[in-house]
């Protein structure tokens, strides 16, 4: 049977239509598949940035066309053959692969609610029930600290004497603001929690930083947010520790010379 030209054209159009539908555009003969648009739309929607819409798809299509125009020109100019570009491409390749592997590790080793709760309870215990508002004067020698204590006993003003403190608090009269005892080195916190409101240490407190004279301004109940409010942050912190441990384990197994 011999087909008429019109019939042959119609059949050719039917065969070509599905192929054409697979692409959103062609740039100098290079096809941009619609699946690429679908993939990017899926990523954008998953990130919660936008909902799937004709406007979003059109914007992505235009961006892909512009990229294809630019990459074709870059290829003509041989940009990809430059040593610095090759190095950047290799770094990007490694980053993508590593991030994908770490994402798999996180998926296989999720942080359980019990882990996050245990971490929260540990932090809560470290912080304690009270916060302390303290001032201090930090000096280099015990003799200097004793001299400051003598001046305080003689009626000297703590804020004025704190101007000689060897840290940033000197500009604020030695003010350390509100903090839990866990925020300080043990020697400092142990001396601080023994003070009553308005009292200062009458013997120098030695730490790794030097000698301190500490004054307690006030105390208040510690402000610790409920677990549900910080659950995400706590879980992320544990997750980062797990990833660090995973990297360290791989490094230990590797033969590094």
For each residue, the residues with C-beta under 8 A, 3 or more apart:
1:
2:
3: 7 8 11
4: 7 8
5: 8 9
6: 9 10
7: 3 4 10 11
8: 3 4 5 11 12
9: 5 6 12 13
10: 6 7 13 14
11: 3 7 8 14 15
12: 8 9 15 16
13: 9 10 16 17
14: 10 11 17
15: 11 12 18 19
16: 12 13 19 20
17: 13 14 20 21
18: 15 21 22
19: 15 16 22 23
20: 16 17 23
21: 17 18 34
22: 18 19 31 33 34 35
23: 19 20 26 31 32 33 34
24: 32 33 34 36 37 61 64
25: 31 32 61 64 65
26: 23 29 30 31 32
27: 30 32 65 68 69 72
28: 72
29: 26
30: 26 27 68 72
31: 22 23 25 26
32: 23 24 25 26 27 36 37 61 64 65 68
33: 22 23 24 36 37
34: 21 22 23 24 37 38
35: 22 38 39
36: 24 32 33 39 40 64
37: 24 32 33 34 40 41 57 60 61 64
38: 34 35 41 42
39: 35 36 42 43
40: 36 37 43 44 60 64
41: 37 38 44 45 52 56 57 60
42: 38 39 45 46
43: 39 40 46 47
44: 40 41 47 49 50 56 60
45: 41 42 48 49 50 51 52
46: 42 43
47: 43 44
48: 45
49: 44 45
50: 44 45 53 56
51: 45 56
52: 41 45 56 57
53: 50 56 57
54: 57 58
55: 58 59
56: 41 44 50 51 52 53 59 60
57: 37 41 52 53 54 60 61
58: 54 55 61 62
59: 55 56 62 63
60: 37 40 41 44 56 57 63 64
61: 24 25 32 37 57 58 64 65
62: 58 59 65 66
63: 59 60 66 67
64: 24 25 32 36 37 40 60 61 67 68
65: 25 27 32 61 62 68 69
66: 62 63 69 70
67: 63 64 70 71
68: 27 30 32 64 65 71 72
69: 27 65 66 72 73
70: 66 67 73 74
71: 67 68 74 75
72: 27 28 30 68 69 75 76
73: 69 70 76 77
74: 70 71 77 79 80
75: 71 72 78 79 80
76: 72 73
77: 73 74
78: 75 81 82
79: 74 75 82 85
80: 74 75 85 86 89
81: 78 85 86
82: 78 79 85 86
83: 86 87
84: 87 88
85: 79 80 81 82 88 89
86: 80 81 82 83 89 90
87: 83 84 90 91
88: 84 85 91 92
89: 80 85 86 92 93
90: 86 87 93 94
91: 87 88 94 95
92: 88 89 95 96
93: 89 90 96 97
94: 90 91 97 98
95: 91 92 98 99
96: 92 93 99 100
97: 93 94 100 101
98: 94 95 101 102
99: 95 96 102 103
100: 96 97 103 104
101: 97 98 104 105
102: 98 99 105 106 243 246
103: 99 100 106 107
104: 100 101 107 108
105: 101 102 108 109 242 243 246
106: 102 103 109 110 239 242 243
107: 103 104 110
108: 104 105
109: 105 106 242
110: 106 107
111: 115 116 235 238 239 242
112: 115 116
113: 116 117 231
114: 117 118
115: 111 112 118 119 235 238
116: 111 112 113 119 120 227 231 234 235 238
117: 113 114 120 121 227
118: 114 115 121 122
119: 115 116 122 123 234 237 238
120: 116 117 123 124 227 230 231 234
121: 117 118 124 125
122: 118 119 125 126
123: 119 120 126 127 234
124: 120 121 127 224
125: 121 122 128
126: 122 123 180 182
127: 123 124 180 182 222 224
128: 125 180 181 182 222
129: 221 222
130: 180 181 219 220 221 222
131: 178 179 180 219 220 221 222 223
132: 178 179 180 181 192 193 216 218 219
133: 176 177 178 216 217 218 219 220
134: 176 179 192 214 215 216 217
135: 158 159 162 169 173 174 175 176 214 215 217
136: 162 165 169 174 176 188 212 213 214 215
137: 145 148 158 161 162 164 165 174 212 213
138: 165 166 167 169 209 210 211 212
139: 144 145 148 164 165 166 210 211 213
140: 144 166 210 211
141: 144 145 210 211
142: 145 146 204 206 211
143: 146 147
144: 139 140 141 147 148 211
145: 137 139 141 142 148 149 204 211 212 213
146: 142 143 149 150 204
147: 143 144 150 151
148: 137 139 144 145 151 152 156 161 164 213
149: 145 146 152 153 200 201 202 203 204 213
150: 146 147 153 154
151: 147 148 154 156 161
152: 148 149 155 156 158 161 200 213
153: 149 150 202
154: 150 151
155: 152
156: 148 151 152 160 161
157: 160 161
158: 135 137 152 161 162 173 174 200 215
159: 135 162 163 173 174
160: 156 157 163 173
161: 137 148 151 152 156 157 158 164 213
162: 135 136 137 158 159 165 169 170 173 174
163: 159 160 170 171 173
164: 137 139 148 161 170
165: 136 137 138 139 162 169 170 174
166: 138 139 140 170 210
167: 138 170 209
168: 171
169: 135 136 138 162 165 172 173 174 175 176
170: 162 163 164 165 166 167 174
171: 163 168
172: 169 175
173: 135 158 159 160 162 163 169
174: 135 136 137 158 159 162 165 169 170 215
175: 135 169 172
176: 133 134 135 136 169 179
177: 133
178: 131 132 133 220
179: 131 132 134 176 183 184
180: 126 127 128 130 131 132 183 222
181: 128 130 132 184 189 192 193
182: 126 127 128 189
183: 179 180 189
184: 179 181 188 189 192
185: 188 189 207 208 209
186: 189 190
187: 190 191 205 206 207
188: 136 184 185 191 192 205 207 212 214
189: 181 182 183 184 185 186 192 193
190: 186 187 193 194
191: 187 188 194 195 201 205 212 214
192: 132 134 181 184 188 189 195 214 216
193: 132 181 189 190
194: 190 191
195: 191 192 199 200 201 214 215 216
196: 199 216
197: 216 217 218 219
198: 215 216 217
199: 195 196 215 216
200: 149 152 158 195 213 214 215 216
201: 149 191 195 204 205 212 213 214 215
202: 149 153
203: 149
204: 142 145 146 149 201 211 212 213
205: 187 188 191 201 211 212 213 214
206: 142 187 210 211 212
207: 185 187 188 210 211 212
208: 185
209: 138 167 185 212
210: 138 139 140 141 166 206 207
211: 138 139 140 141 142 144 145 204 205 206 207
212: 136 137 138 145 188 191 201 204 205 206 207 209
213: 136 137 139 145 148 149 152 161 200 201 204 205
214: 134 135 136 188 191 192 195 200 201 205
215: 134 135 136 158 174 195 198 199 200 201
216: 132 133 134 192 195 196 197 198 199 200 219
217: 133 134 135 197 198
218: 132 133 197
219: 130 131 132 133 197 216
220: 130 131 133 178
221: 129 130 131
222: 127 128 129 130 131 180
223: 131
224: 124 127
225: 229 230
226: 229 230
227: 116 117 120 230 231 234
228: 231
229: 225 226
230: 120 225 226 227 233 234
231: 113 116 120 227 228 234 235
232: 235 236
233: 230 236 237
234: 116 119 120 123 227 230 231 237 238
235: 111 115 116 231 232 238 239
236: 232 233 239 240
237: 119 233 234 240 241
238: 111 115 116 119 234 235 241 242
239: 106 111 235 236 242 243
240: 236 237 243 244
241: 237 238 244 245
242: 105 106 109 111 238 239 245 246
243: 102 105 106 239 240 246 247
244: 240 241 247 248
245: 241 242 248 249
246: 102 105 242 243 249 250
247: 243 244 250 251
248: 244 245 251 252
249: 245 246 252 253
250: 246 247 253 254
251: 247 248 254 256
252: 248 249
253: 249 250
254: 250 251
255:
256: 251
257:
